[in-house]
Amino acid sequence: MNVTLTQARTHLERLVDRVIQGEEITITRAGRPVARLVPEVSRLAERSPGSAAGRVQVAPDFDTPLPREFTG
């Protein structure tokens, strides 16, 4: 949903209620997007063991000792 800055000022509480329900709102000024209202997502709620399974790859040499020029 797009709203003008003037509309956002006037109806902020209603817009926030819509955002809480999951909607994203773009605020425009002179027809150009200047800000977005998006739902706050708790980082702790998203995390769960194994949630990145299959999306993370570790190189076979990950735990190989570093060369001397890096370790001093």
PDB file as gemmi writes it, atoms N, CA and C in Angstrom:
CRYST1    1.000    1.000    1.000  90.00  90.00  90.00 P 1                      
ATOM      1  N   MET A   1       0.847  -1.168   0.000  1.00  0.00           N  
ATOM      2  CA  MET A   1       0.000   0.000   0.000  1.00  0.00           C  
ATOM      3  C   MET A   1       0.896   1.236   0.000  1.00  0.00           C  
ATOM      4  N   ASN A   2       0.548   2.240  -0.777  1.00  0.00           N  
ATOM      5  CA  ASN A   2       1.267   3.510  -0.796  1.00  0.00           C  
ATOM      6  C   ASN A   2       0.396   4.599  -0.186  1.00  0.00           C  
ATOM      7  N   VAL A   3       1.007   5.447   0.633  1.00  0.00           N  
ATOM      8  CA  VAL A   3       0.305   6.606   1.188  1.00  0.00           C  
ATOM      9  C   VAL A   3       1.231   7.804   1.092  1.00  0.00           C  
ATOM     10  N   THR A   4       0.649   8.973   1.006  1.00  0.00           N  
ATOM     11  CA  THR A   4       1.452  10.192   0.991  1.00  0.00           C  
ATOM     12  C   THR A   4       1.912  10.505   2.408  1.00  0.00           C  
ATOM     13  N   LEU A   5       2.900  11.355   2.507  1.00  0.00           N  
ATOM     14  CA  LEU A   5       3.393  11.759   3.825  1.00  0.00           C  
ATOM     15  C   LEU A   5       2.277  12.420   4.631  1.00  0.00           C  
ATOM     16  N   THR A   6       1.462  13.215   3.978  1.00  0.00           N  
ATOM     17  CA  THR A   6       0.337  13.870   4.664  1.00  0.00           C  
ATOM     18  C   THR A   6      -0.649  12.831   5.192  1.00  0.00           C  
ATOM     19  N   GLN A   7      -0.949  11.815   4.388  1.00  0.00           N  
ATOM     20  CA  GLN A   7      -1.853  10.755   4.838  1.00  0.00           C  
ATOM     21  C   GLN A   7      -1.243   9.989   6.007  1.00  0.00           C  
ATOM     22  N   ALA A   8       0.055   9.751   5.942  1.00  0.00           N  
ATOM     23  CA  ALA A   8       0.721   9.018   7.023  1.00  0.00           C  
ATOM     24  C   ALA A   8       0.642   9.793   8.327  1.00  0.00           C  
ATOM     25  N   ARG A   9       0.850  11.101   8.259  1.00  0.00           N  
ATOM     26  CA  ARG A   9       0.739  11.929   9.474  1.00  0.00           C  
ATOM     27  C   ARG A   9      -0.667  11.852  10.067  1.00  0.00           C  
ATOM     28  N   THR A  10      -1.649  11.921   9.201  1.00  0.00           N  
ATOM     29  CA  THR A  10      -3.038  11.952   9.644  1.00  0.00           C  
ATOM     30  C   THR A  10      -3.512  10.601  10.178  1.00  0.00           C  
ATOM     31  N   HIS A  11      -3.045   9.507   9.575  1.00  0.00           N  
ATOM     32  CA  HIS A  11      -3.584   8.184   9.885  1.00  0.00           C  
ATOM     33  C   HIS A  11      -2.532   7.220  10.424  1.00  0.00           C  
ATOM     34  N   LEU A  12      -1.521   7.730  11.096  1.00  0.00           N  
ATOM     35  CA  LEU A  12      -0.420   6.887  11.536  1.00  0.00           C  
ATOM     36  C   LEU A  12      -0.887   5.701  12.380  1.00  0.00           C  
ATOM     37  N   GLU A  13      -1.772   5.929  13.318  1.00  0.00           N  
ATOM     38  CA  GLU A  13      -2.209   4.834  14.183  1.00  0.00           C  
ATOM     39  C   GLU A  13      -2.883   3.729  13.371  1.00  0.00           C  
ATOM     40  N   ARG A  14      -3.734   4.090  12.434  1.00  0.00           N  
ATOM     41  CA  ARG A  14      -4.394   3.094  11.583  1.00  0.00           C  
ATOM     42  C   ARG A  14      -3.375   2.349  10.719  1.00  0.00           C  
ATOM     43  N   LEU A  15      -2.395   3.084  10.205  1.00  0.00           N  
ATOM     44  CA  LEU A  15      -1.365   2.460   9.380  1.00  0.00           C  
ATOM     45  C   LEU A  15      -0.546   1.458  10.197  1.00  0.00           C  
ATOM     46  N   VAL A  16      -0.211   1.837  11.411  1.00  0.00           N  
ATOM     47  CA  VAL A  16       0.540   0.930  12.281  1.00  0.00           C  
ATOM     48  C   VAL A  16      -0.287  -0.328  12.560  1.00  0.00           C  
ATOM     49  N   ASP A  17      -1.582  -0.195  12.761  1.00  0.00           N  
ATOM     50  CA  ASP A  17      -2.441  -1.364  12.960  1.00  0.00           C  
ATOM     51  C   ASP A  17      -2.375  -2.295  11.751  1.00  0.00           C  
ATOM     52  N   ARG A  18      -2.346  -1.731  10.555  1.00  0.00           N  
ATOM     53  CA  ARG A  18      -2.262  -2.550   9.344  1.00  0.00           C  
ATOM     54  C   ARG A  18      -0.903  -3.241   9.250  1.00  0.00           C  
ATOM     55  N   VAL A  19       0.138  -2.525   9.648  1.00  0.00           N  
ATOM     56  CA  VAL A  19       1.482  -3.106   9.628  1.00  0.00           C  
ATOM     57  C   VAL A  19       1.565  -4.265  10.618  1.00  0.00           C  
ATOM     58  N   ILE A  20       0.972  -4.106  11.782  1.00  0.00           N  
ATOM     59  CA  ILE A  20       0.955  -5.178  12.779  1.00  0.00           C  
ATOM     60  C   ILE A  20       0.301  -6.436  12.203  1.00  0.00           C  
ATOM     61  N   GLN A  21      -0.653  -6.255  11.317  1.00  0.00           N  
ATOM     62  CA  GLN A  21      -1.331  -7.388  10.681  1.00  0.00           C  
ATOM     63  C   GLN A  21      -0.500  -7.994   9.545  1.00  0.00           C  
ATOM     64  N   GLY A  22       0.688  -7.402   9.269  1.00  0.00           N  
ATOM     65  CA  GLY A  22       1.584  -7.975   8.276  1.00  0.00           C  
ATOM     66  C   GLY A  22       1.731  -7.186   6.992  1.00  0.00           C  
ATOM     67  N   GLU A  23       1.005  -6.107   6.850  1.00  0.00           N  
ATOM     68  CA  GLU A  23       1.069  -5.319   5.621  1.00  0.00           C  
ATOM     69  C   GLU A  23       2.298  -4.407   5.621  1.00  0.00           C  
ATOM     70  N   GLU A  24       2.867  -4.169   4.453  1.00  0.00           N  
ATOM     71  CA  GLU A  24       3.953  -3.204   4.302  1.00  0.00           C  
ATOM     72  C   GLU A  24       3.388  -1.952   3.642  1.00  0.00           C  
ATOM     73  N   ILE A  25       3.785  -0.801   4.152  1.00  0.00           N  
ATOM     74  CA  ILE A  25       3.255   0.459   3.651  1.00  0.00           C  
ATOM     75  C   ILE A  25       4.405   1.350   3.223  1.00  0.00           C  
ATOM     76  N   THR A  26       4.311   1.880   2.009  1.00  0.00           N  
ATOM     77  CA  THR A  26       5.315   2.800   1.486  1.00  0.00           C  
ATOM     78  C   THR A  26       4.785   4.217   1.617  1.00  0.00           C  
ATOM     79  N   ILE A  27       5.601   5.086   2.186  1.00  0.00           N  
ATOM     80  CA  ILE A  27       5.243   6.499   2.332  1.00  0.00           C  
ATOM     81  C   ILE A  27       5.938   7.265   1.214  1.00  0.00           C  
ATOM     82  N   THR A  28       5.150   8.091   0.526  1.00  0.00           N  
ATOM     83  CA  THR A  28       5.690   8.843  -0.601  1.00  0.00           C  
ATOM     84  C   THR A  28       5.648  10.344  -0.333  1.00  0.00           C  
ATOM     85  N   ARG A  29       6.559  11.046  -0.992  1.00  0.00           N  
ATOM     86  CA  ARG A  29       6.562  12.517  -0.979  1.00  0.00           C  
ATOM     87  C   ARG A  29       6.756  12.941  -2.425  1.00  0.00           C  
ATOM     88  N   ALA A  30       5.866  13.759  -2.911  1.00  0.00           N  
ATOM     89  CA  ALA A  30       5.905  14.225  -4.303  1.00  0.00           C  
ATOM     90  C   ALA A  30       5.934  13.032  -5.260  1.00  0.00           C  
ATOM     91  N   GLY A  31       5.218  11.973  -4.885  1.00  0.00           N  
ATOM     92  CA  GLY A  31       5.103  10.811  -5.747  1.00  0.00           C  
ATOM     93  C   GLY A  31       6.269   9.838  -5.695  1.00  0.00           C  
ATOM     94  N   ARG A  32       7.273  10.122  -4.889  1.00  0.00           N  
ATOM     95  CA  ARG A  32       8.446   9.250  -4.787  1.00  0.00           C  
ATOM     96  C   ARG A  32       8.484   8.563  -3.423  1.00  0.00           C  
ATOM     97  N   PRO A  33       8.817   7.274  -3.397  1.00  0.00           N  
ATOM     98  CA  PRO A  33       8.923   6.562  -2.116  1.00  0.00           C  
ATOM     99  C   PRO A  33      10.041   7.157  -1.261  1.00  0.00           C  
ATOM    100  N   VAL A  34       9.741   7.405   0.017  1.00  0.00           N  
ATOM    101  CA  VAL A  34      10.756   7.951   0.931  1.00  0.00           C  
ATOM    102  C   VAL A  34      10.940   7.102   2.183  1.00  0.00           C  
ATOM    103  N   ALA A  35       9.970   6.229   2.483  1.00  0.00           N  
ATOM    104  CA  ALA A  35      10.074   5.408   3.692  1.00  0.00           C  
ATOM    105  C   ALA A  35       9.117   4.228   3.571  1.00  0.00           C  
ATOM    106  N   ARG A  36       9.397   3.199   4.365  1.00  0.00           N  
ATOM    107  CA  ARG A  36       8.507   2.037   4.427  1.00  0.00           C  
ATOM    108  C   ARG A  36       8.199   1.709   5.867  1.00  0.00           C  
ATOM    109  N   LEU A  37       6.968   1.366   6.114  1.00  0.00           N  
ATOM    110  CA  LEU A  37       6.556   0.833   7.412  1.00  0.00           C  
ATOM    111  C   LEU A  37       6.420  -0.673   7.216  1.00  0.00           C  
ATOM    112  N   VAL A  38       7.184  -1.425   7.989  1.00  0.00           N  
ATOM    113  CA  VAL A  38       7.150  -2.886   7.874  1.00  0.00           C  
ATOM    114  C   VAL A  38       7.010  -3.487   9.261  1.00  0.00           C  
ATOM    115  N   PRO A  39       6.452  -4.692   9.344  1.00  0.00           N  
ATOM    116  CA  PRO A  39       6.318  -5.331  10.651  1.00  0.00           C  
ATOM    117  C   PRO A  39       7.687  -5.597  11.272  1.00  0.00           C  
ATOM    118  N   GLU A  40       7.794  -5.413  12.558  1.00  0.00           N  
ATOM    119  CA  GLU A  40       9.015  -5.732  13.301  1.00  0.00           C  
ATOM    120  C   GLU A  40       9.065  -7.245  13.458  1.00  0.00           C  
ATOM    121  N   VAL A  41      10.215  -7.811  13.155  1.00  0.00           N  
ATOM    122  CA  VAL A  41      10.379  -9.250  13.267  1.00  0.00           C  
ATOM    123  C   VAL A  41      11.415  -9.526  14.347  1.00  0.00           C  
ATOM    124  N   SER A  42      11.027 -10.295  15.311  1.00  0.00           N  
ATOM    125  CA  SER A  42      11.942 -10.637  16.388  1.00  0.00           C  
ATOM    126  C   SER A  42      12.966 -11.630  15.867  1.00  0.00           C  
ATOM    127  N   ARG A  43      14.237 -11.301  15.970  1.00  0.00           N  
ATOM    128  CA  ARG A  43      15.290 -12.189  15.511  1.00  0.00           C  
ATOM    129  C   ARG A  43      15.294 -13.492  16.303  1.00  0.00           C  
ATOM    130  N   LEU A  44      14.951 -13.441  17.571  1.00  0.00           N  
ATOM    131  CA  LEU A  44      14.943 -14.654  18.382  1.00  0.00           C  
ATOM    132  C   LEU A  44      13.840 -15.605  17.951  1.00  0.00           C  
ATOM    133  N   ALA A  45      12.727 -15.084  17.537  1.00  0.00           N  
ATOM    134  CA  ALA A  45      11.618 -15.933  17.128  1.00  0.00           C  
ATOM    135  C   ALA A  45      11.943 -16.678  15.836  1.00  0.00           C  
ATOM    136  N   GLU A  46      12.776 -16.096  14.977  1.00  0.00           N  
ATOM    137  CA  GLU A  46      13.102 -16.711  13.701  1.00  0.00           C  
ATOM    138  C   GLU A  46      14.115 -17.835  13.846  1.00  0.00           C  
ATOM    139  N   ARG A  47      14.948 -17.789  14.846  1.00  0.00           N  
ATOM    140  CA  ARG A  47      16.039 -18.739  14.960  1.00  0.00           C  
ATOM    141  C   ARG A  47      15.571 -20.069  15.529  1.00  0.00           C  
ATOM    142  N   SER A  48      15.997 -21.108  14.874  1.00  0.00           N  
ATOM    143  CA  SER A  48      15.748 -22.443  15.405  1.00  0.00           C  
ATOM    144  C   SER A  48      16.854 -23.359  14.903  1.00  0.00           C  
ATOM    145  N   PRO A  49      17.270 -24.307  15.705  1.00  0.00           N  
ATOM    146  CA  PRO A  49      18.350 -25.204  15.298  1.00  0.00           C  
ATOM    147  C   PRO A  49      18.027 -25.889  13.973  1.00  0.00           C  
ATOM    148  N   GLY A  50      19.011 -25.860  13.079  1.00  0.00           N  
ATOM    149  CA  GLY A  50      18.841 -26.515  11.787  1.00  0.00           C  
ATOM    150  C   GLY A  50      18.128 -25.694  10.745  1.00  0.00           C  
ATOM    151  N   SER A  51      17.767 -24.449  11.057  1.00  0.00           N  
ATOM    152  CA  SER A  51      17.002 -23.644  10.099  1.00  0.00           C  
ATOM    153  C   SER A  51      17.793 -23.291   8.848  1.00  0.00           C  
ATOM    154  N   ALA A  52      19.122 -23.380   8.889  1.00  0.00           N  
ATOM    155  CA  ALA A  52      19.940 -23.083   7.713  1.00  0.00           C  
ATOM    156  C   ALA A  52      20.433 -24.352   7.032  1.00  0.00           C  
ATOM    157  N   ALA A  53      19.906 -25.483   7.413  1.00  0.00           N  
ATOM    158  CA  ALA A  53      20.341 -26.755   6.824  1.00  0.00           C  
ATOM    159  C   ALA A  53      20.190 -26.711   5.313  1.00  0.00           C  
ATOM    160  N   GLY A  54      21.266 -27.080   4.629  1.00  0.00           N  
ATOM    161  CA  GLY A  54      21.241 -27.092   3.174  1.00  0.00           C  
ATOM    162  C   GLY A  54      21.519 -25.752   2.535  1.00  0.00           C  
ATOM    163  N   ARG A  55      21.617 -24.689   3.322  1.00  0.00           N  
ATOM    164  CA  ARG A  55      21.862 -23.359   2.762  1.00  0.00           C  
ATOM    165  C   ARG A  55      23.257 -22.852   3.068  1.00  0.00           C  
ATOM    166  N   VAL A  56      23.979 -23.529   3.930  1.00  0.00           N  
ATOM    167  CA  VAL A  56      25.322 -23.106   4.314  1.00  0.00           C  
ATOM    168  C   VAL A  56      26.303 -24.190   3.902  1.00  0.00           C  
ATOM    169  N   GLN A  57      27.378 -23.778   3.252  1.00  0.00           N  
ATOM    170  CA  GLN A  57      28.401 -24.733   2.870  1.00  0.00           C  
ATOM    171  C   GLN A  57      29.709 -24.323   3.527  1.00  0.00           C  
ATOM    172  N   VAL A  58      30.408 -25.293   4.065  1.00  0.00           N  
ATOM    173  CA  VAL A  58      31.703 -25.046   4.699  1.00  0.00           C  
ATOM    174  C   VAL A  58      32.764 -25.684   3.819  1.00  0.00           C  
ATOM    175  N   ALA A  59      33.788 -24.908   3.485  1.00  0.00           N  
ATOM    176  CA  ALA A  59      34.865 -25.406   2.643  1.00  0.00           C  
ATOM    177  C   ALA A  59      35.582 -26.561   3.338  1.00  0.00           C  
ATOM    178  N   PRO A  60      36.054 -27.548   2.570  1.00  0.00           N  
ATOM    179  CA  PRO A  60      36.733 -28.697   3.178  1.00  0.00           C  
ATOM    180  C   PRO A  60      37.966 -28.295   3.987  1.00  0.00           C  
ATOM    181  N   ASP A  61      38.619 -27.175   3.611  1.00  0.00           N  
ATOM    182  CA  ASP A  61      39.829 -26.747   4.316  1.00  0.00           C  
ATOM    183  C   ASP A  61      39.546 -25.675   5.378  1.00  0.00           C  
ATOM    184  N   PHE A  62      38.313 -25.598   5.822  1.00  0.00           N  
ATOM    185  CA  PHE A  62      37.897 -24.566   6.780  1.00  0.00           C  
ATOM    186  C   PHE A  62      38.800 -24.495   8.011  1.00  0.00           C  
ATOM    187  N   ASP A  63      39.154 -25.634   8.569  1.00  0.00           N  
ATOM    188  CA  ASP A  63      39.935 -25.645   9.814  1.00  0.00           C  
ATOM    189  C   ASP A  63      41.426 -25.908   9.590  1.00  0.00           C  
ATOM    190  N   THR A  64      41.894 -25.739   8.350  1.00  0.00           N  
ATOM    191  CA  THR A  64      43.318 -25.863   8.060  1.00  0.00           C  
ATOM    192  C   THR A  64      44.039 -24.682   8.691  1.00  0.00           C  
ATOM    193  N   PRO A  65      45.192 -24.912   9.322  1.00  0.00           N  
ATOM    194  CA  PRO A  65      45.943 -23.803   9.922  1.00  0.00           C  
ATOM    195  C   PRO A  65      46.265 -22.716   8.884  1.00  0.00           C  
ATOM    196  N   LEU A  66      46.258 -21.466   9.339  1.00  0.00           N  
ATOM    197  CA  LEU A  66      46.567 -20.336   8.472  1.00  0.00           C  
ATOM    198  C   LEU A  66      48.062 -20.321   8.111  1.00  0.00           C  
ATOM    199  N   PRO A  67      48.397 -19.755   6.951  1.00  0.00           N  
ATOM    200  CA  PRO A  67      49.807 -19.598   6.591  1.00  0.00           C  
ATOM    201  C   PRO A  67      50.514 -18.674   7.587  1.00  0.00           C  
ATOM    202  N   ARG A  68      51.827 -18.795   7.677  1.00  0.00           N  
ATOM    203  CA  ARG A  68      52.619 -18.005   8.637  1.00  0.00           C  
ATOM    204  C   ARG A  68      52.419 -16.496   8.465  1.00  0.00           C  
ATOM    205  N   GLU A  69      52.234 -16.020   7.233  1.00  0.00           N  
ATOM    206  CA  GLU A  69      52.097 -14.562   7.038  1.00  0.00           C  
ATOM    207  C   GLU A  69      50.840 -14.006   7.716  1.00  0.00           C  
ATOM    208  N   PHE A  70      49.875 -14.849   8.032  1.00  0.00           N  
ATOM    209  CA  PHE A  70      48.689 -14.403   8.745  1.00  0.00           C  
ATOM    210  C   PHE A  70      48.787 -14.561  10.244  1.00  0.00           C  
ATOM    211  N   THR A  71      49.642 -15.448  10.701  1.00  0.00           N  
ATOM    212  CA  THR A  71      49.722 -15.723  12.125  1.00  0.00           C  
ATOM    213  C   THR A  71      50.898 -15.032  12.808  1.00  0.00           C  
ATOM    214  N   GLY A  72      51.833 -14.507  12.034  1.00  0.00           N  
ATOM    215  CA  GLY A  72      52.955 -13.752  12.602  1.00  0.00           C  
ATOM    216  C   GLY A  72      54.005 -14.588  13.116  1.00  0.00           C  
TER     217      GLY A  72                                                      
END                                                                             
